[in-house]
Amino acid sequence: MSDSYAGPDEGEAVAPEPQVPDEPSYDPAAPAPLGVERTPTGNAEVDARLARLGDADHLATDGHVEVYEDVHQGLRDALTALDARPGPPAPPGAPTPSYNRS
């Protein structure tokens, strides 16, 4: 035998190597909630659309586009509906817009 052998002598107990506990792996590509709070606006339709943004928290990045486009379209529809609703009647004697270009 050689003097350079550093192993245990015959009959000597071998201590096991310490085990390093598995650390939870971090996957940056995994879906994770952003934790952004959404403050209610008071408009049920708008609040429902904003709540839908939470659906993106559980999707991979490539699924976000569909949610964002859906929310964006819904918010545009809500704004368009505001223009279509009749407003309060104009007070009597109020000037009316004139589009006559003479």
Buried (B, 14 or more C-beta within 10 A) or exposed (E): EEEEEEEEEEEEEEEEEEEEEEEEEEEEEEEEEEEEEEEEEEEEEBBEBBEBBEBBBEEEEEEBEEBEEBBEEBBEEBEEEEEEEEEEEEEEEEEEEEEEEE
